Amino acid sequence: MTDKNPEYDFKWCPGCGDFGVRRALEQAVARRLTDTEEPIENTVVVAGIGCSGNMVHLLEGPQPFGIHGLHGRSLPIAFGTKMARPELNVVVVAGDGDFLSIGMEHIAPQAQRNLNVTAVIMDNAVYGLTKGQSSPTSELGMVTSSTPYGKPEEGLNALKLYLTYGVSHVASAMSSKIKDLAGMVYDAMEYPGFSIVHVQSPCTEFNDTYQELKGKPREGIPGLAWDIPDSHDTRDIRAANGIVEQGGVPLGVVYQAEPKLPLEKRVEKMNANARVRTPQEMLNSYTS
Amino acid sequence: MKKTDFVIRFAGEGGQGFQTAAQGFAAANVQAGYHAQTFATFPSQITGGPTWFQVRVSTTPVLSRGDKLDVLVAFNEYAYETHKDDVSDEGVVVYDSKMLELPDDGRSLGVPFEQLGKSTGNQRAANMVVMGCLAGLMSMPQSILEDFVSKRYANVQRYGEKTIPQNIHGLTLGREEAVKSGFALGELAPPEKPDYEQLFLNGNEAISLGAAHAGLNFYAGYPISPATTILMWMQQHYVGEDRFVYQVSSEIEAINAIIGAGYSGKKSMTATAGPGFSLMSEGLGLAWMAEIPIVVCDVQRGGPATGLPTKTEQSDLYQAMHPAHGDVSLPVIAAGSVEECFYAAIAAFNWAERYQGPVILLSEHAFEGRNQNIRKPDLSKIPVENRNIYVSNNGSDSYHRYESRELGPFPVPGGPGSYVANASEHDGMGDTTHLPERHVQMTERRFGKLKLLEDGDYESDNTEAGIAVMPWGGSKGPAREAWNEIQGNGDTELSWYYTMFLNPLPSRLLEELRTKDLVIVPELNYQGQFSSILRTQGVNAESLTQYTGLPFKVGELRQRILNRIQVDAKEGALV
């Protein structure tokens, strides 16, 4: 909403990876309008707290509905919105600190439920908004403002975590490859179940990894990022585990489970046998 | 003269099954037209541990559990030792003579309940022998219990053909023992059968039914005593189209889930108790800030921390009003009886919709375990308020939900008026801002909305008297009974005030309270929470506190009120 609102005073730093993620998200939502005629107002963007959380205010063009909620709690809010109104397209946007540290307890339940929402995670391996503290995905030994002598914990392999928890659709991307990312976000929204698009979104201020990700091909220095080969069978969980064990940053769809019933359909099916009564009938059953 | 009131306590070990006897005895009497209230207290474990269950049957509506026992049914020696002093002078101690030996003090009656029960051919008929014995002691017509048994076990497919005759046989055996013993406690006067239909239910059931009438669409909960039975009720009775019920992974998930549902336009609720309520603090702040209608029910137990999970207390009032950091003052409605649990739940939803924000519904452990007869509500006469949803933008997208200081319609996803529900301070469309004038505007908007809730109703009686008694929540019953006794005595004049709308208080009530010399507040917490809240609003209020995990006893409370007034009179004389 930023273009229309001079009062809004939050800005991402020049070069922030989140710009690319924003553009990709806008493109994916716009494509839903053209492909499926789903109006923009049918999308609800649920954001956590952190640099990435401001995504919900910085989207340009026609506006989806938004919630800028609590640190770590975007998934529970999205669960509420989606299950109250299953016809809505619910998207979570969150950062690595928000999603994988304070909010990690919420990933497993949604995976087990196959909650039909898409989470777009912007991973810069650092807490940016509070000025450069270490996050779960910072590497062992990394010097940050909160780990001046190096981080004593090993970096979290987020993709491996998602697979272990049973997330139905897992994709990995880089913020600078906007077109690829937009396609992955679109596909994730189309997938009937819990999907996560995990995006390397560098922080130019505290952890600028652009160079590291890309490498220097001309000088023969390989980047961390590598394309998942076309031959990868995304339905094969063992192959997916192999991909995330290889190190570096794989780019592409890591895993896509054979579609199973999303939560709203499971609930519908299980409740089909429930005896539905009016409040008056319920009241009558307590008549003495 | 016939008696108007009987109090029976069953005490023993958890899992001994006497709850069924107590509950059945109460239900049978209600069916016959009496009023009844049950009371349960037990430790936090599945079986075992000292447990007691009390029934009070009366010809008039029951306000409290009853101080003195007409009958104590003791199931072990510990129970006898613990409770024998509560038996009235004319009372009787009943026990199973095969399990226990009690001194022959002329007021104990040993009956081989278990043995007699089994002799009917039904292994589980001991409860029936107990009930028959009680009926015999109280000279209660046999038909009351027989009618109850015939109705209760009418489902032949489920209970078999023999259950009813066996149980009736058990009732007769028990009655014969009572008659043989020579004990007689006097006869209960015949019931004044009310000319309206009645329900017999507990507080959590009443809350659930209230939520159902209010149009609940979305319930998320996490198991916690004493709120769990609301989650179970919802799962068992409420699921259906546009009625989503779910056991989530924590109270943090519960609060955020109902915020997401409330935002999307649905009526949503969770129920919890102290520890879970603490975990919901941050979410309640979000709901207040982003102005999302939700209802959070806190069935209070003893605290703090894990505290007393299965005992009663009224110690969450401070937290209910101010659960979150920053400037917040959440609307609070506290039920004062099983019947009020029903109406308070409806009022909570109505408030949430009307002022577009979170509402706290307070109940108490005492209501969860209390079965009581209430007048059957006429649903057609209980108004339900619905959300004022934003439907048209007249071709422009200029509607900004938060722009005005006045409350406007509520946009929902899928419709016009898209905005951001923001936990950060925000402008009219919900975008983050730190401008001082915006924080002033939005803070005043949030507090200003509370004015919409100041028209709650309240009880008042004998309003001329300068000293008032004003309990809240579950202390209402015992306080009213104490007040009735003091007024009935005629020596002292006391006014009576009561409301379930604690924040904001009904404005007219607050005006009246400010004119009082003294407002005495009986409440179950150490700090005197409600009286201190009243004092901040200019009322000269003082608490009579108790923090035992049990409700007030009427006699003790009456004496403490009288003592307090005498102190006041003495001090007045010195001036």
Boltz contact constraints between the chains, C-beta under 6 A:
constraints:
  - contact:
      token1: [A, 1]
      token2: [B, 431]
      max_distance: 6.0
  - contact:
      token1: [A, 5]
      token2: [B, 431]
      max_distance: 6.0
  - contact:
      token1: [A, 7]
      token2: [B, 427]
      max_distance: 6.0
  - contact:
      token1: [A, 7]
      token2: [B, 433]
      max_distance: 6.0
  - contact:
      token1: [A, 8]
      token2: [B, 431]
      max_distance: 6.0
  - contact:
      token1: [A, 10]
      token2: [B, 432]
      max_distance: 6.0
  - contact:
      token1: [A, 41]
      token2: [B, 414]
      max_distance: 6.0
  - contact:
      token1: [A, 41]
      token2: [B, 418]
      max_distance: 6.0
  - contact:
      token1: [A, 42]
      token2: [B, 414]
      max_distance: 6.0
  - contact:
      token1: [A, 44]
      token2: [B, 413]
      max_distance: 6.0
  - contact:
      token1: [A, 56]
      token2: [B, 420]
      max_distance: 6.0
  - contact:
      token1: [A, 57]
      token2: [B, 431]
      max_distance: 6.0
  - contact:
      token1: [A, 63]
      token2: [B, 418]
      max_distance: 6.0
  - contact:
      token1: [A, 65]
      token2: [B, 413]
      max_distance: 6.0
  - contact:
      token1: [A, 65]
      token2: [B, 418]
      max_distance: 6.0
  - contact:
      token1: [A, 66]
      token2: [B, 420]
      max_distance: 6.0
  - contact:
      token1: [A, 67]
      token2: [B, 421]
      max_distance: 6.0
  - contact:
      token1: [A, 68]
      token2: [B, 420]
      max_distance: 6.0
  - contact:
      token1: [A, 68]
      token2: [B, 422]
      max_distance: 6.0
  - contact:
      token1: [A, 68]
      token2: [B, 423]
      max_distance: 6.0
  - contact:
      token1: [A, 69]
      token2: [B, 286]
      max_distance: 6.0
  - contact:
      token1: [A, 69]
      token2: [B, 423]
      max_distance: 6.0
  - contact:
      token1: [A, 70]
      token2: [B, 282]
      max_distance: 6.0
  - contact:
      token1: [A, 70]
      token2: [B, 286]
      max_distance: 6.0
  - contact:
      token1: [A, 70]
      token2: [B, 423]
      max_distance: 6.0
  - contact:
      token1: [A, 73]
      token2: [B, 256]
      max_distance: 6.0
  - contact:
      token1: [A, 76]
      token2: [B, 253]
      max_distance: 6.0
  - contact:
      token1: [A, 76]
      token2: [B, 256]
      max_distance: 6.0
  - contact:
      token1: [A, 76]
      token2: [B, 257]
      max_distance: 6.0
  - contact:
      token1: [A, 77]
      token2: [B, 256]
      max_distance: 6.0
  - contact:
      token1: [A, 77]
      token2: [B, 259]
      max_distance: 6.0
  - contact:
      token1: [A, 77]
      token2: [B, 260]
      max_distance: 6.0
  - contact:
      token1: [A, 79]
      token2: [B, 257]
      max_distance: 6.0
  - contact:
      token1: [A, 80]
      token2: [B, 257]
      max_distance: 6.0
  - contact:
      token1: [A, 80]
      token2: [B, 258]
      max_distance: 6.0
  - contact:
      token1: [A, 80]
      token2: [B, 260]
      max_distance: 6.0
  - contact:
      token1: [A, 80]
      token2: [B, 261]
      max_distance: 6.0
  - contact:
      token1: [A, 81]
      token2: [B, 260]
      max_distance: 6.0
  - contact:
      token1: [A, 81]
      token2: [B, 264]
      max_distance: 6.0
  - contact:
      token1: [A, 83]
      token2: [B, 244]
      max_distance: 6.0
  - contact:
      token1: [A, 84]
      token2: [B, 218]
      max_distance: 6.0
  - contact:
      token1: [A, 84]
      token2: [B, 261]
      max_distance: 6.0
  - contact:
      token1: [A, 84]
      token2: [B, 264]
      max_distance: 6.0
  - contact:
      token1: [A, 84]
      token2: [B, 266]
      max_distance: 6.0
  - contact:
      token1: [A, 85]
      token2: [B, 264]
      max_distance: 6.0
  - contact:
      token1: [A, 88]
      token2: [B, 413]
      max_distance: 6.0
  - contact:
      token1: [A, 109]
      token2: [B, 249]
      max_distance: 6.0
  - contact:
      token1: [A, 271]
      token2: [B, 239]
      max_distance: 6.0
  - contact:
      token1: [A, 274]
      token2: [B, 239]
      max_distance: 6.0
  - contact:
      token1: [A, 274]
      token2: [B, 240]
      max_distance: 6.0
  - contact:
      token1: [A, 276]
      token2: [B, 240]
      max_distance: 6.0
  - contact:
      token1: [A, 279]
      token2: [B, 212]
      max_distance: 6.0
  - contact:
      token1: [A, 279]
      token2: [B, 213]
      max_distance: 6.0
  - contact:
      token1: [A, 280]
      token2: [B, 379]
      max_distance: 6.0
  - contact:
      token1: [A, 282]
      token2: [B, 209]
      max_distance: 6.0
  - contact:
      token1: [A, 282]
      token2: [B, 212]
      max_distance: 6.0
  - contact:
      token1: [A, 283]
      token2: [B, 209]
      max_distance: 6.0
  - contact:
      token1: [A, 286]
      token2: [B, 199]
      max_distance: 6.0
  - contact:
      token1: [A, 286]
      token2: [B, 201]
      max_distance: 6.0
  - contact:
      token1: [A, 287]
      token2: [B, 197]
      max_distance: 6.0
  - contact:
      token1: [A, 287]
      token2: [B, 199]
      max_distance: 6.0
  - contact:
      token1: [A, 288]
      token2: [B, 30]
      max_distance: 6.0
  - contact:
      token1: [A, 288]
      token2: [B, 31]
      max_distance: 6.0
  - contact:
      token1: [A, 288]
      token2: [B, 198]
      max_distance: 6.0
  - contact:
      token1: [A, 288]
      token2: [B, 200]
      max_distance: 6.0
  - contact:
      token1: [A, 288]
      token2: [B, 373]
      max_distance: 6.0
